[in-house]
């Protein structure tokens, strides 16, 4: 589905071949087979605009999901797939395929000011549109008023987890 969507919007996009390093990374991080297949089929050599978001090239996935502070996403069961115009991350939950918009202002503020190497539960920084992988990308690409950042998204969708008591609404 993702490949067809990208090609319908960007007919001149340059595809490429996924390296063994990236394939191994996806497997090592527990990325489910269905998502690996979507990423392999939609592999591009540069980021691709899908609505207000830039879908990372698959080669960027390693960068956006490892090291500090990005490693917290994969370590928490999510994969950073894209970013918005304000820098907010777009992540998918590996266990379910559900999509989330991560408020990067809050994430970076906590990380840089606290001096800790492990930020709080990343889910407290996520907005939950309650959309799976395919529905999220279709709506983001085709709906002109789709929220472009976490602040807009939070006006219509809830946080994934409340920070105060750790419950999932």
C-alpha positions in Angstrom: 0.0 0.0 0.0 2.7 2.5 1.0 4.6 2.0 -2.3 1.5 2.6 -4.4 0.7 5.7 -2.4 4.2 7.1 -2.8 4.2 6.4 -6.5 0.8 8.0 -7.0 2.1 11.2 -5.4 5.7 11.1 -6.7 6.0 9.4 -10.0 9.6 10.4 -10.4 10.8 9.1 -7.1 14.0 7.2 -7.1 13.8 3.8 -5.5 16.7 1.8 -4.3 17.8 -1.5 -2.9 17.8 -2.0 0.8 21.2 -2.8 2.3 21.8 -5.9 4.4 22.6 -3.6 7.3 19.2 -2.0 7.2 17.4 -5.4 6.8 19.4 -6.8 9.8 18.6 -3.7 11.9 14.8 -4.1 11.2 14.9 -7.7 12.2 17.1 -7.1 15.3 14.7 -4.4 16.5 11.7 -6.8 16.2 10.0 -5.0 13.2 7.2 -7.3 12.2 7.5 -9.0 8.8 4.5 -7.1 7.3 6.1 -3.8 8.2 9.5 -4.9 6.9 7.8 -5.9 3.6 6.1 -2.4 3.3 9.4 -0.7 3.9 11.3 -2.9 1.5 8.7 -2.3 -1.3 8.5 1.5 -0.6 12.3 1.9 -0.2 13.4 5.3 -1.5 16.8 7.0 -1.5 15.5 10.2 -0.1 12.7 11.3 2.3 9.3 11.5 0.7 6.6 14.0 1.4 3.3 12.4 2.5 1.0 15.2 3.3 2.6 17.4 6.0 5.2 14.7 6.9 8.5 13.6 5.5 8.6 9.8 5.4 12.2 8.8 6.1 14.2 7.0 3.5 14.7 3.5 4.9 18.4 4.3 5.2 17.5 7.0 7.7 15.7 4.6 9.9 18.8 3.5 11.7 19.7 7.1 12.5 16.2 7.9 13.7 15.9 4.9 15.9 19.3 4.5 17.6 21.6 6.3 19.9 20.6 9.0 22.3 17.9 10.1 22.5 16.3 8.2 19.6 17.1 4.7 20.8 14.3 5.1 23.4 11.7 4.6 20.6 12.9 1.1 19.5 13.7 0.2 23.1 10.1 1.0 24.0 8.6 -1.0 21.1 8.2 1.8 18.5 9.8 2.6 15.2 10.3 6.3 14.1 9.2 6.4 10.5 8.8 10.1 9.7 8.8 13.6 11.0 6.7 16.7 10.6 7.4 20.2 9.6 8.0 21.2 13.3 10.2 18.2 13.9 7.6 16.0 15.6 8.3 12.3 15.1 5.8 9.9 13.5 6.1 6.4 15.0 4.4 3.1 14.7 3.9 0.7 17.6 5.6 -2.5 16.5 3.2 -4.8 18.3 0.0 -3.3 16.8 0.9 -1.2 13.8 -0.9 1.7 15.3 0.6 5.2 14.5 1.5 8.0 16.9 2.6 11.6 16.7 5.4 12.3 19.2 5.6 15.8 20.7 9.3 16.5 20.1 9.3 19.8 22.0 8.4 17.9 25.2 10.7 15.0 24.5 13.8 17.1 23.8 13.0 19.6 26.6 12.9 16.8 29.2 15.9 15.0 27.7 18.1 18.1 27.5 17.1 19.7 30.8 17.0 16.7 33.0 20.5 15.5 32.3 19.3 11.9 32.5 20.2 9.4 29.8 16.8 7.7 29.8 13.8 10.0 29.2 10.4 9.2 30.7 8.1 6.7 29.1 8.0 8.0 25.5 4.2 7.2 25.4 3.6 10.2 27.6 4.8 12.4 24.7 2.6 10.6 22.1 -0.7 11.7 20.5 -2.9 8.8 19.6 -4.9 9.3 16.4 -6.2 5.7 16.7 -5.2 4.9 13.1 -3.3 1.9 11.8 -0.3 2.2 9.5 -2.2 2.2 6.2 -5.1 4.5 7.4 -2.7 7.0 8.9 -0.6 7.4 5.7 -3.6 7.5 3.5 -5.3 10.2 5.5 -2.0 12.2 6.0 -1.3 12.2 2.3 -4.8 12.9 1.1 -6.6 15.1 3.7 -5.5 18.7 3.4 -6.5 19.5 7.0 -4.7 16.5 8.5 -2.9 17.7 11.7 0.7 18.5 10.9 2.2 18.5 14.4 1.5 17.2 17.9 -0.1 20.5 19.1 -2.7 20.4 16.3 -3.2 16.6 16.7 -3.8 17.0 20.5 -6.7 19.4 19.7 -8.6 16.4 18.3 -6.9 13.3 19.6 -5.9 12.2 23.1 -2.4 11.5 24.6 -1.5 7.8 24.5 -0.6 7.7 28.1 -1.1 10.2 30.9 2.1 11.2 32.7 0.6 11.6 36.1 -0.6 8.1 36.8 0.9 6.0 34.0 -2.5 4.8 32.8 -3.4 4.4 29.2 -6.7 6.2 28.5 
